[in-house]
Amino acid sequence: MASELTIKQEKFAQLYVELGSASEAYRRAYDKPNLDPSQSSTRAYELLQNSYIAKRVEELRERLKEKHDINKDRVIQMLLEVINDADCTFELAKIKEASKDDSRRLYRMAQLTKNSDKLKAIETLIKILGFDKDDDKPQEKIQIEIINGKGNIKDD
């Protein structure tokens, strides 16, 4: 597969998998550090439309997954841990009787476990599980009642 690509295309594919940014991968692979962001974005997009480059990127990703023993179940498990850690931290923060040392540790934990981390993990899970896709099934309406910061789903 790699032999069907030019040296710069191969470098682009490798950098794209490594960096996760097609624009940055383009700038580095093609030695264009000062290229306008819109131009690098357009050129990177065009490269990713090349079937040989797309196949190479997929091949490199698969190798990376195998090397690090990463699969969808493991990713989901890690994301659920982020969500659970955030929930646990916020529950601990409600404890009024904590010692001064415990309060300091809890504050540090809270700084590391942000609500935005939880939301990002939820968004990622939604995408992985395909819940962000529209389907032809009729949507069930639910009513959510917020009481003291907790959401309760009411069945009609």
N, CA, C and O of each residue as an XYZ file, in Angstrom:
624
protein
N       0.833     -1.199      0.000
C       0.000      0.000      0.000
C       0.872      1.255      0.000
O       0.649      2.176     -0.786
N       1.859      1.280      0.884
C       2.703      2.469      1.007
C       3.455      2.758     -0.283
O       3.762      3.916     -0.563
N       3.763      1.718     -1.087
C       4.518      1.934     -2.320
C       3.695      2.669     -3.378
O       4.259      3.211     -4.329
N       2.370      2.694     -3.224
C       1.498      3.399     -4.167
C       1.431      4.899     -3.870
O       0.851      5.667     -4.637
N       2.024      5.300     -2.762
C       1.999      6.704     -2.355
C       3.354      7.353     -2.601
O       4.391      6.689     -2.610
N       3.320      8.657     -2.799
C       4.580      9.389     -2.857
C       5.142      9.478     -1.435
O       4.451      9.163     -0.466
N       6.372      9.900     -1.324
C       6.997     10.047     -0.007
C       6.207     11.035      0.844
O       5.977     10.788      2.028
N       5.796     12.142      0.254
C       5.052     13.160      1.004
C       3.659     12.664      1.391
O       3.178     12.974      2.480
N       3.012     11.905      0.522
C       1.700     11.353      0.853
C       1.806     10.374      2.017
O       0.973     10.382      2.924
N       2.833      9.533      1.985
C       3.055      8.583      3.082
C       3.322      9.330      4.387
O       2.790      8.978      5.440
N       4.153     10.360      4.297
C       4.446     11.161      5.497
C       3.179     11.828      6.007
O       2.955     11.883      7.216
N       2.351     12.333      5.108
C       1.078     12.948      5.495
C       0.210     11.932      6.238
O      -0.327     12.244      7.300
N       0.067     10.731      5.699
C      -0.766      9.702      6.321
C      -0.264      9.377      7.727
O      -1.050      9.280      8.670
N       1.044      9.212      7.856
C       1.613      8.891      9.165
C       1.406     10.032     10.159
O       1.031      9.799     11.308
N       1.650     11.258      9.716
C       1.467     12.411     10.603
C      -0.007     12.615     10.965
O      -0.328     13.007     12.087
N      -0.879     12.353     10.030
C      -2.309     12.504     10.302
C      -2.738     11.543     11.415
O      -3.463     11.934     12.329
N      -2.294     10.303     11.336
C      -2.637      9.326     12.368
C      -1.987      9.711     13.697
O      -2.602      9.568     14.753
N      -0.759     10.194     13.648
C      -0.041     10.570     14.863
C      -0.634     11.806     15.528
O      -0.814     11.831     16.746
N      -0.938     12.836     14.731
C      -1.357     14.131     15.272
C      -2.870     14.272     15.408
O      -3.356     14.977     16.292
N      -3.604     13.606     14.539
C      -5.057     13.742     14.554
C      -5.550     14.994     13.852
O      -6.755     15.241     13.815
N      -4.666     15.772     13.307
C      -5.026     17.002     12.601
C      -4.534     16.911     11.158
O      -3.332     16.871     10.897
N      -5.485     16.880     10.231
C      -5.121     16.777      8.818
C      -4.377     18.026      8.347
O      -3.418     17.929      7.583
N      -4.815     19.187      8.799
C      -4.167     20.434      8.387
C      -2.713     20.492      8.846
O      -1.821     20.847      8.076
N      -2.488     20.139     10.104
C      -1.126     20.154     10.635
C      -0.271     19.092      9.940
O       0.900     19.329      9.644
N      -0.853     17.936      9.686
C      -0.131     16.876      8.981
C       0.273     17.356      7.591
O       1.381     17.072      7.135
N      -0.623     18.084      6.910
C      -0.304     18.606      5.577
C       0.865     19.593      5.657
O       1.827     19.499      4.895
N       0.760     20.552      6.604
C       1.819     21.562      6.727
C       3.184     20.915      6.980
O       4.190     21.344      6.414
N       3.216     19.898      7.818
C       4.498     19.257      8.132
C       4.990     18.365      6.988
O       6.168     18.407      6.634
N       4.106     17.571      6.419
C       4.515     16.634      5.363
C       4.986     17.362      4.114
O       5.912     16.919      3.435
N       4.342     18.477      3.819
C       4.677     19.222      2.602
C       5.542     20.440      2.890
O       5.746     21.286      2.020
N       6.055     20.527      4.125
C       6.966     21.588      4.537
C       6.409     22.974      4.216
O       7.054     23.791      3.559
N       5.188     23.210      4.701
C       4.513     24.495      4.491
C       4.042     25.037      5.845
O       2.838     25.170      6.065
N       4.975     25.354      6.757
C       4.579     25.760      8.109
C       3.767     27.051      8.165
O       3.004     27.252      9.110
N       3.913     27.922      7.183
C       3.220     29.212      7.219
C       2.014     29.280      6.289
O       1.472     30.358      6.047
N       1.601     28.148      5.779
C       0.465     28.121      4.861
C      -0.800     28.562      5.581
O      -1.039     28.180      6.727
N      -1.603     29.363      4.904
C      -2.876     29.829      5.449
C      -3.705     28.632      5.918
O      -3.796     27.636      5.201
N      -4.311     28.710      7.109
C      -5.079     27.583      7.644
C      -6.186     27.072      6.711
O      -6.417     25.865      6.631
N      -6.860     27.972      6.016
C      -7.927     27.507      5.120
C      -7.353     26.733      3.934
O      -7.955     25.769      3.460
N      -6.189     27.162      3.463
C      -5.550     26.448      2.355
C      -5.046     25.077      2.801
O      -5.221     24.086      2.092
N      -4.423     25.026      3.972
C      -3.919     23.731      4.446
C      -5.087     22.784      4.732
O      -4.980     21.579      4.507
N      -6.177     23.321      5.217
C      -7.364     22.504      5.473
C      -7.932     21.933      4.174
O      -8.282     20.755      4.098
N      -8.014     22.780      3.167
C      -8.532     22.347      1.862
C      -7.631     21.294      1.242
O      -8.113     20.278      0.742
N      -6.335     21.527      1.272
C      -5.394     20.574      0.666
C      -5.365     19.252      1.437
O      -5.253     18.181      0.840
N      -5.464     19.335      2.748
C      -5.498     18.112      3.561
C      -6.762     17.312      3.260
O      -6.719     16.088      3.142
N      -7.876     18.011      3.138
C      -9.144     17.346      2.793
C      -9.027     16.634      1.451
O      -9.466     15.494      1.303
N      -8.440     17.305      0.488
C      -8.266     16.703     -0.840
C      -7.403     15.446     -0.768
O      -7.692     14.451     -1.432
N      -6.345     15.494      0.039
C      -5.497     14.313      0.191
C      -6.279     13.155      0.808
O      -6.130     12.007      0.391
N      -7.101     13.458      1.792
C      -7.864     12.403      2.458
C      -8.943     11.800      1.551
O      -9.455     10.718      1.836
N      -9.287     12.491      0.467
C     -10.249     11.953     -0.500
C      -9.592     10.962     -1.458
O     -10.281     10.212     -2.149
N      -8.262     10.960     -1.497
C      -7.516     10.018     -2.328
C      -7.671      8.633     -1.715
O      -7.323      8.430     -0.552
N      -8.188      7.678     -2.482
C      -8.492      6.351     -1.933
C      -7.241      5.641     -1.416
O      -7.325      4.900     -0.437
N      -6.084      5.848     -2.049
C      -4.854      5.212     -1.582
C      -4.427      5.767     -0.228
O      -3.996      5.023      0.652
N      -4.551      7.078     -0.074
C      -4.184      7.703      1.201
C      -5.172      7.283      2.286
O      -4.774      6.972      3.408
N      -6.450      7.275      1.952
C      -7.468      6.864      2.927
C      -7.229      5.430      3.399
O      -7.348      5.135      4.588
N      -6.894      4.544      2.465
C      -6.610      3.149      2.834
C      -5.365      3.063      3.712
O      -5.320      2.276      4.657
N      -4.362      3.869      3.400
C      -3.133      3.865      4.189
C      -3.396      4.374      5.608
O      -2.875      3.821      6.576
N      -4.193      5.415      5.726
C      -4.542      5.940      7.044
C      -5.255      4.854      7.858
O      -4.948      4.653      9.033
N      -6.194      4.168      7.238
C      -6.923      3.099      7.923
C      -5.976      1.972      8.338
O      -6.093      1.430      9.438
N      -5.049      1.627      7.462
C      -4.057      0.586      7.758
C      -3.202      0.991      8.963
O      -2.966      0.177      9.856
N      -2.741      2.236      8.990
C      -1.926      2.725     10.100
C      -2.717      2.747     11.402
O      -2.179      2.426     12.461
N      -3.990      3.124     11.331
C      -4.842      3.138     12.525
C      -5.041      1.723     13.060
O      -4.992      1.500     14.270
N      -5.262      0.780     12.171
C      -5.448     -0.609     12.595
C      -4.198     -1.142     13.286
O      -4.290     -1.835     14.299
N      -3.043     -0.822     12.743
C      -1.778     -1.244     13.372
C      -1.648     -0.661     14.771
O      -1.237     -1.343     15.710
N      -2.007      0.610     14.892
C      -1.933      1.291     16.180
C      -2.886      0.646     17.186
O      -2.521      0.440     18.344
N      -4.099      0.329     16.752
C      -5.071     -0.330     17.631
C      -4.537     -1.678     18.109
O      -4.633     -2.007     19.292
N      -3.978     -2.450     17.190
C      -3.437     -3.762     17.550
C      -2.252     -3.630     18.498
O      -2.136     -4.379     19.468
N      -1.386     -2.687     18.216
C      -0.190     -2.490     19.038
C      -0.552     -2.175     20.485
O       0.094     -2.656     21.416
N      -1.589     -1.366     20.663
C      -1.974     -0.928     22.009
C      -3.187     -1.670     22.544
O      -3.731     -1.305     23.586
N      -3.616     -2.720     21.830
C      -4.750     -3.533     22.251
C      -5.981     -2.656     22.539
O      -6.595     -2.746     23.602
N      -6.312     -1.822     21.575
C      -7.448     -0.919     21.726
C      -8.576     -1.385     20.818
O      -8.384     -1.632     19.628
N      -9.755     -1.499     21.415
C     -10.943     -1.801     20.635
C     -12.087     -0.942     21.151
O     -11.939     -0.224     22.140
N     -13.215     -1.020     20.482
C     -14.344     -0.157     20.830
C     -14.808     -0.403     22.270
O     -15.135      0.548     22.981
N     -14.840     -1.662     22.705
C     -15.268     -1.961     24.074
C     -14.357     -1.305     25.105
O     -14.823     -0.774     26.113
N     -13.058     -1.347     24.842
C     -12.102     -0.741     25.780
C     -12.255      0.782     25.816
O     -12.175      1.393     26.881
N     -12.472      1.382     24.661
C     -12.669      2.836     24.611
C     -13.929      3.216     25.379
O     -13.929      4.178     26.146
N     -14.994      2.464     25.171
C     -16.247      2.737     25.881
C     -16.034      2.605     27.383
O     -16.520      3.432     28.155
N     -15.313      1.574     27.799
C     -15.033      1.378     29.223
C     -14.273      2.577     29.798
O     -14.599      3.052     30.886
N     -13.271      3.060     29.078
C     -12.490      4.203     29.557
C     -13.356      5.465     29.638
O     -13.231      6.242     30.586
N     -14.226      5.671     28.657
C     -15.100      6.839     28.685
C     -16.082      6.757     29.851
O     -16.359      7.763     30.505
N     -16.603      5.573     30.109
C     -17.512      5.393     31.246
C     -16.793      5.656     32.566
O     -17.397      6.165     33.510
N     -15.506      5.313     32.639
C     -14.727      5.607     33.843
C     -14.600      7.116     34.053
O     -14.687      7.589     35.186
N     -14.398      7.870     32.981
C     -14.324      9.338     33.091
C     -15.643      9.872     33.636
O     -15.657     10.715     34.533
N     -16.748      9.378     33.091
C     -18.070      9.830     33.538
C     -18.283      9.463     35.008
O     -18.741     10.292     35.795
N     -17.954      8.231     35.376
C     -18.125      7.795     36.770
C     -17.224      8.571     37.721
O     -17.651      8.926     38.819
N     -15.979      8.841     37.317
C     -15.068      9.621     38.156
C     -15.625     11.016     38.408
O     -15.555     11.527     39.525
N     -16.175     11.624     37.371
C     -16.761     12.957     37.527
C     -17.934     12.904     38.489
O     -18.055     13.749     39.375
N     -18.800     11.912     38.316
C     -19.957     11.782     39.216
C     -19.507     11.584     40.657
O     -20.046     12.206     41.572
N     -18.526     10.724     40.854
C     -18.014     10.438     42.202
C     -17.404     11.690     42.832
O     -17.653     11.985     44.001
N     -16.621     12.411     42.069
C     -15.982     13.627     42.582
C     -17.024     14.646     43.020
O     -16.886     15.267     44.074
N     -18.064     14.817     42.213
C     -19.084     15.807     42.550
C     -19.923     15.360     43.746
O     -20.390     16.195     44.520
N     -20.116     14.055     43.902
C     -20.825     13.546     45.079
C     -19.983     13.760     46.339
O     -20.504     14.155     47.382
N     -18.669     13.494     46.234
C     -17.783     13.700     47.384
C     -17.726     15.174     47.782
O     -17.582     15.502     48.960
N     -17.839     16.042     46.808
C     -17.764     17.478     47.090
C     -18.927     17.942     47.959
O     -18.852     18.995     48.592
N     -19.985     17.168     47.988
C     -21.164     17.542     48.780
C     -21.004     17.215     50.264
O     -21.791     17.683     51.087
N     -20.001     16.421     50.612
C     -19.803     16.019     52.005
C     -19.316     17.220     52.806
O     -18.295     17.823     52.476
N     -20.039     17.557     53.839
C     -19.727     18.744     54.643
C     -18.709     18.447     55.749
O     -18.004     19.355     56.190
N     -18.621     17.197     56.204
C     -17.788     16.857     57.362
C     -16.354     16.509     56.991
O     -15.635     15.969     57.832
N     -15.912     16.787     55.798
C     -14.566     16.410     55.370
C     -13.511     17.207     56.134
O     -13.698     18.385     56.438
N     -12.397     16.534     56.438
C     -11.293     17.213     57.121
C     -10.644     18.207     56.149
O     -10.943     18.218     54.955
N      -9.759     19.030     56.686
C      -9.079     20.026     55.853
C      -8.233     19.349     54.776
O      -8.232     19.777     53.622
N      -7.506     18.278     55.161
C      -6.691     17.542     54.187
C      -7.563     16.890     53.123
O      -7.251     16.945     51.934
N      -8.655     16.275     53.556
C      -9.577     15.651     52.598
C     -10.163     16.697     51.656
O     -10.325     16.453     50.460
N     -10.473     17.842     52.200
C     -11.027     18.922     51.372
C     -10.022     19.370     50.312
O     -10.396     19.624     49.167
N      -8.743     19.466     50.693
C      -7.704     19.843     49.732
C      -7.547     18.791     48.633
O      -7.456     19.121     47.451
N      -7.516     17.511     49.044
C      -7.417     16.424     48.062
C      -8.617     16.435     47.122
O      -8.484     16.256     45.912
N      -9.776     16.647     47.703
C     -10.997     16.684     46.906
C     -10.967     17.856     45.926
O     -11.399     17.723     44.781
N     -10.464     18.985     46.370
C     -10.355     20.141     45.487
C      -9.442     19.830     44.306
O      -9.757     20.173     43.166
N      -8.294     19.170     44.582
C      -7.389     18.779     43.497
C      -8.068     17.807     42.534
O      -7.928     17.927     41.317
N      -8.804     16.842     43.091
C      -9.530     15.896     42.241
C     -10.554     16.627     41.366
O     -10.702     16.338     40.179
N     -11.242     17.567     41.976
C     -12.259     18.315     41.238
C     -11.625     19.121     40.111
O     -12.223     19.291     39.048
N     -10.417     19.615     40.347
C      -9.731     20.369     39.302
C      -9.348     19.464     38.140
O      -9.349     19.893     36.986
N      -9.021     18.211     38.442
C      -8.651     17.259     37.399
C      -9.874     16.695     36.672
O      -9.812     16.385     35.483
N     -10.966     16.570     37.389
C     -12.182     15.985     36.821
C     -13.181     17.109     36.598
O     -13.965     17.446     37.485
N     -13.144     17.659     35.456
C     -14.025     18.777     35.128
C     -15.342     18.261     34.551
O     -15.398     17.168     33.986
N     -16.375     19.039     34.696
C     -17.659     18.699     34.094
C     -17.522     18.615     32.580
O     -18.199     17.817     31.932
N     -16.641     19.442     32.020
C     -16.442     19.413     30.569
C     -15.854     18.077     30.120
O     -16.135     17.619     29.012
N     -15.031     17.442     30.979
C     -14.501     16.111     30.661
C     -15.640     15.109     30.564
O     -15.683     14.275     29.659
N     -16.553     15.207     31.507
C     -17.703     14.298     31.515
C     -18.546     14.512     30.267
O     -18.939     13.551     29.606
N     -18.821     15.761     29.946
C     -19.639     16.051     28.766
C     -18.957     15.587     27.484
O     -19.613     15.044     26.595
N     -17.656     15.794     27.384
C     -16.917     15.340     26.204
C     -16.955     13.814     26.100
O     -17.110     13.270     25.007
N     -16.815     13.125     27.230
C     -16.884     11.663     27.227
C     -18.264     11.197     26.783
O     -18.380     10.233     26.026
N     -19.302     11.868     27.246
C     -20.667     11.508     26.845
C     -20.856     11.742     25.350
O     -21.417     10.895     24.655
N     -20.391     12.887     24.853
C     -20.501     13.180     23.419
C     -19.774     12.125     22.585
O     -20.282     11.686     21.553
N     -18.593     11.724     23.032
C     -17.825     10.716     22.308
C     -18.552      9.375     22.318
O     -18.609      8.691     21.297
N     -19.105      9.001     23.466
C     -19.883      7.761     23.548
C     -21.078      7.792     22.599
O     -21.376      6.804     21.928
N     -21.750      8.924     22.552
C     -22.909      9.068     21.665
C     -22.506      8.801     20.219
O     -23.224      8.124     19.483
N     -21.356      9.336     19.815
C     -20.881      9.127     18.445
C     -20.475      7.682     18.208
O     -20.825      7.097     17.182
N     -19.728      7.094     19.162
C     -19.278      5.710     19.007
C     -20.460      4.763     18.880
O     -20.454      3.850     18.054
N     -21.466      4.987     19.700
C     -22.623      4.097     19.718
C     -23.640      4.429     18.632
O     -24.628      3.715     18.462
N     -23.396      5.512     17.897
C     -24.274      5.859     16.780
C     -25.565      6.528     17.194
O     -26.501      6.615     16.399
N     -25.631      7.005     18.431
C     -26.847      7.667     18.891
C     -27.031      9.043     18.259
O     -28.094      9.651     18.384
N     -26.001      9.528     17.585
C     -26.093     10.835     16.941
C     -26.685     10.738     15.537
O     -26.934     11.759     14.897
N     -26.906      9.537     15.065
C     -27.443      9.336     13.721
C     -28.960      9.382     13.756
O     -29.595      8.828     14.653
N     -29.521     10.047     12.772
C     -30.978     10.043     12.638
C     -31.401      8.700     12.087
O     -30.787      8.176     11.158
N     -32.435      8.154     12.653
C     -32.978      6.928     12.090
C     -34.444      7.158     11.743
O     -35.028      8.180     12.102
N     -35.010      6.218     11.062
C     -36.382      6.375     10.593
C     -37.413      5.998     11.644
O     -38.613      6.138     11.405
N     -36.973      5.524     12.798
C     -37.895      5.128     13.847
C     -38.511      6.373     14.474
O     -37.830      7.386     14.634
N     -39.795      6.306     14.832
C     -40.395      7.448     15.518
C     -39.746      7.632     16.893
O     -39.478      6.659     17.598
N     -39.504      8.859     17.255
C     -38.855      9.162     18.516
C     -39.878      9.187     19.642
O     -40.961      9.755     19.496
N     -39.530      8.572     20.759
C     -40.382      8.584     21.933
C     -40.121      9.880     22.685
O     -38.971     10.267     22.892
N     -41.173     10.535     23.082
C     -41.031     11.764     23.849
C     -40.984     11.419     25.323
O     -41.748     10.583     25.804
N     -40.073     12.077     26.039
C     -39.989     11.889     27.477
C     -40.010     13.250     28.138
O     -39.651     14.258     27.529
N     -40.431     13.268     29.382
C     -40.439     14.496     30.152
C     -39.402     14.345     31.252
O     -39.382     13.334     31.955
N     -38.555     15.328     31.404
C     -37.520     15.291     32.425
C     -37.794     16.396     33.427
O     -37.942     17.563     33.065
N     -37.858     16.009     34.691
C     -38.100     16.958     35.762
C     -36.794     17.158     36.520
O     -36.185     16.183     36.961
N     -36.357     18.399     36.678
C     -35.116     18.694     37.384
C     -35.461     19.106     38.814
O     -36.150     20.100     39.044
N     -34.961     18.312     39.772
C     -35.181     18.600     41.184
C     -33.832     18.567     41.872
O     -33.141     17.549     41.847
N     -33.451     19.690     42.494
C     -32.175     19.774     43.211
C     -30.996     19.304     42.372
O     -30.115     18.605     42.872
N     -30.976     19.681     41.104
C     -29.843     19.379     40.242
C     -29.814     17.965     39.699
O     -28.862     17.599     39.010
N     -30.836     17.146     39.988
C     -30.867     15.776     39.477
C     -32.015     15.658     38.491
O     -33.111     16.162     38.738
N     -31.763     14.995     37.381
C     -32.798     14.790     36.378
C     -33.553     13.500     36.643
O     -32.942     12.455     36.866
N     -34.865     13.567     36.621
C     -35.711     12.395     36.766
C     -36.556     12.269     35.516
O     -37.201     13.228     35.092
N     -36.553     11.085     34.927
C     -37.347     10.853     33.728
C     -38.715     10.367     34.169
O     -38.831      9.427     34.955
N     -39.750     11.019     33.655
C     -41.115     10.627     33.967
C     -41.705      9.883     32.783
O     -41.637     10.354     31.647
N     -42.277      8.732     33.047
C     -42.997      8.012     32.000
C     -44.413      8.529     31.962
O     -45.049      8.705     33.002
N     -44.916      8.776     30.747
C     -46.301      9.233     30.626
C     -47.257      8.090     30.550
O     -48.465      8.301     30.446
